[in-house]
Amino acid sequence: MKLLSLQKSLKFLTGVKFALIIFACLAIASSLGSFIEQEETLEFYKENYPIEKPIFGIVTWQFIAFFGLDHVYRTWWFFFLLLFLVISLISCTLTRQFPIFSNSKEYFFRKKKKSFLSLPFSVKIKNLSYLKESLLLKIQDLNFYTYQKENFVYGYKGLIGRISPILVHFSLIIILFGSFLSAFNNFKAQEVLPKGEIFHIQNPVQIGWFTSLPTVTTRINDFWVEYENNRIHQFYSNLSILDSVGKEIRNQTISVNNPLRYKNIDFYQSDWNLLGVRFGNEQNSKNSTKILYEVPLFSLEKSSKSWITWIPNPTNLLSSETRNTLIFDQLQNTFFVYDKNGNFLKMSQIGDSLDFNFQILEILPSTGLQIKYDPSIFIIYFGFGLLMFTASLSYLPYTQIWIFQESTNSWIGGSTNRGKIKLEIEFENLVRSIEKFLSKSAFLKKGQ
């Protein structure tokens, strides 16, 4: 009894029902991961999923935190679902698909008339001389592999349609294996850096369980924004990868959707900002010293690319009294000047002088970089490519044909798992050609 129950359990684990249950659970989990924002702070979920207003009566921030729905794809239960799916695919491949493929290569003959009547296509014809040989030639012309023993003939074609389900399972296992590796060995970091900065990756927002941050030295050489019809078209950062002594070993200008890739690390252009303004006094003579100052820029709104700053009184730079207010819109060479009472004075450009011979020299931008490391992404891409190819092969039909010759009659039958219309046409053409052969043979016999 115990052995019987164990066999039933194994049969259930290797069956289609179990795989469909796992797929359904993964689909529900993925839907929750798409519906609920991922990788946000606890305060975010408290604000958007309050206990007082639960979504569908149950979804609150406590529900999300308890089940890990704020990081669905990194929870232990999601990994267990993937593991069960891998076990189901491997078990199904070994216990079902391989035996089917192995049996498809073996020949078997139909030796009873009743077995032909159960086939989708079958016909009985009268025997004439060389009928079996003519049938063999015709089915070989249709690219059938044939086997013959005495009065029995068996043929098949489309064996690749039988091996394609095995390859489909294999490609799914590759994808899942790559996903496991990606979960344990990856990181995503976000860096906001001024032009000229040399930095190491040190602000990860997501990191795998067995991942350590690489020691890659990078320098921000330059940053600029490209405009088209007074609107931002693209923004660029010029990066250099440096070795341990500061020598440049790689240089590339990146932009949105055009990252720099170095040792499986991708540097993406994600955002930009303005940090401050550099200004100084104008030199009245060659011997005079030019003093440089920097003041920070403050964003007017979170969603806009406009900044404001104040130029202090040059007679007392440490006082809180301001002389001018400057507003910058986008990363352009123009800015608006207001007095301390908020009255508009003029629109100026970089290099123009303000009051007391102060000159705006430079805008100090910063570039936002998103840095990703995921060495298993090529495994996942390969698995998806193999999946698309093998899934298309699974639509190729596997066709079988049998011939049984009696003393006075011969039986011909065929079956296929796909493309029944095509087989029906081939079978009908074969029967018609045999009928022509029979009528011609009868005519010649009659003439003799």
RAVENVEN-V220354 format. One record per pair of residues at least 6 apart in sequence whose C-alpha atoms are under 7 Angstrom apart, sorted by the first residue. I is the first residue (numbers start at 1). J is the second residue. If there is no record, write none. Layout:
BEGIN
I,J
I,J
END
This chain:
BEGIN
12,18
13,88
14,88
14,91
14,92
15,92
19,85
19,88
22,81
22,85
26,81
33,69
33,72
36,70
37,70
38,70
38,71
39,70
39,71
40,70
45,61
46,61
49,60
49,61
50,60
50,61
51,60
51,61
54,60
64,70
68,75
72,78
74,183
82,176
86,173
89,169
93,166
97,166
101,162
101,163
107,147
107,154
108,154
109,152
109,153
109,154
109,402
110,402
110,404
111,404
116,122
116,413
119,413
119,414
119,415
120,414
120,415
121,413
121,414
121,415
122,412
122,413
122,414
123,411
123,412
123,413
124,409
124,410
124,411
124,412
125,409
125,410
125,411
126,408
126,409
126,410
127,408
127,409
127,410
143,157
144,155
144,156
144,157
145,155
145,156
145,157
146,153
146,154
146,155
146,156
147,153
147,154
147,155
148,154
151,404
151,405
152,403
152,404
152,405
153,402
153,403
153,404
154,401
154,402
154,403
155,400
155,401
155,402
156,399
156,400
156,401
157,398
157,399
157,400
158,396
158,397
158,398
158,399
159,398
161,393
161,394
161,395
161,396
161,397
161,398
162,398
164,390
164,393
164,394
165,394
167,390
168,387
168,390
168,391
171,383
171,384
171,386
171,387
172,383
172,387
174,379
174,380
174,383
175,379
175,380
175,383
175,384
178,376
178,377
178,379
178,380
179,380
181,376
182,374
182,376
183,208
184,208
184,209
184,210
184,211
185,208
185,209
185,210
185,211
185,374
186,207
186,208
186,211
186,373
186,374
187,204
187,206
187,207
187,208
187,372
187,373
187,374
188,204
188,205
188,206
188,207
188,371
188,372
188,373
189,203
189,204
189,205
189,206
189,370
189,371
189,372
190,203
190,204
190,205
190,369
190,370
190,371
191,203
191,368
191,369
191,370
192,366
192,367
192,368
192,369
193,366
193,367
193,368
194,365
194,366
194,367
195,220
195,221
195,222
195,223
195,365
195,366
196,219
196,220
196,221
196,222
197,219
197,220
198,217
198,218
198,219
198,220
199,217
199,218
199,219
200,215
200,216
200,217
200,218
201,213
217,241
217,242
217,243
218,239
218,240
218,241
218,242
219,239
219,240
219,241
220,238
220,239
220,240
221,238
221,239
222,237
222,238
223,236
223,237
223,238
223,367
224,235
224,236
224,237
225,234
225,235
225,236
225,331
226,232
226,233
226,234
226,235
227,233
227,234
235,255
236,253
236,254
236,255
237,253
237,254
237,255
238,252
238,253
238,254
239,251
239,252
239,253
240,248
240,250
240,251
240,252
241,248
241,249
241,250
241,251
242,248
242,249
243,249
252,260
254,260
254,269
255,269
256,268
256,269
256,270
259,266
259,267
259,268
259,269
260,266
260,267
260,268
261,267
264,373
264,374
264,375
265,371
265,372
265,373
266,371
266,372
266,373
267,369
267,370
267,371
267,372
268,369
268,370
268,371
269,368
269,369
269,370
270,368
270,369
270,370
271,367
271,368
271,369
272,366
272,367
272,368
273,365
273,366
273,367
274,297
274,364
274,365
274,366
275,296
275,297
275,364
275,365
275,366
276,294
276,295
276,296
276,297
276,363
276,364
277,294
277,295
277,296
277,297
277,362
277,363
277,364
278,292
278,293
278,294
278,295
278,360
278,361
278,362
278,363
279,292
279,293
279,294
279,358
279,359
279,360
279,361
279,362
280,290
280,291
280,292
280,293
280,358
280,359
280,360
281,290
281,291
281,357
281,358
281,359
282,290
282,357
282,358
282,359
283,289
283,290
296,309
297,307
297,308
297,309
298,307
298,308
298,309
299,306
299,307
299,308
300,306
300,307
300,308
305,329
305,330
306,328
306,329
306,330
307,327
307,328
307,329
308,326
308,327
308,328
309,325
309,326
309,327
310,322
310,324
310,325
310,326
311,322
311,323
311,324
311,325
312,321
312,322
312,323
313,321
313,322
313,323
322,340
323,339
323,340
324,337
324,338
324,339
324,340
325,337
325,338
325,339
325,340
326,335
326,336
326,337
326,338
327,335
327,336
327,337
328,335
328,336
329,335
333,349
333,350
334,347
334,348
334,349
334,350
335,347
335,348
335,349
336,346
336,347
336,348
337,344
337,345
337,346
337,347
338,344
338,345
339,345
350,360
350,361
350,362
351,359
351,360
351,361
352,359
352,360
353,359
353,360
397,416
397,417
397,418
397,419
398,416
398,417
398,418
399,415
399,416
399,417
400,414
400,415
400,416
401,413
401,414
401,415
402,412
402,413
402,414
403,411
403,412
403,413
404,410
404,411
404,412
405,411
END
